Amino acid sequence: MKLDEYFENTSSVGVLSTADDQGKVNAAIYGRPHFMDENTVAFIASDRLTHANLKKIPPRYISSKKKALIKDAGFI
């Protein structure tokens, strides 16, 4: 099952965790992610701490090793 299919068919709460440039972790509750294409996921975020953290430290791509773990879990 692909991640977009999973989130489309699952009712749950989404949590997006970020960290600032000092390593302080923040977690925010969101709805399901929006899949722009197979490689791009988007959340609608207000201009608060999570958004500020993402501007300071941009998201990283999933490494091939982690992608393999996600694939083995049946998400891609």
Secondary structure, 3 states (H helix, E strand, C coil): CCHHHHHHHCCCCEEEEEECCCCCEEEEEECCCEEEECCEEECCCCCCHHHHHHHHCCCCCCCHHHHHHHHHCCCC
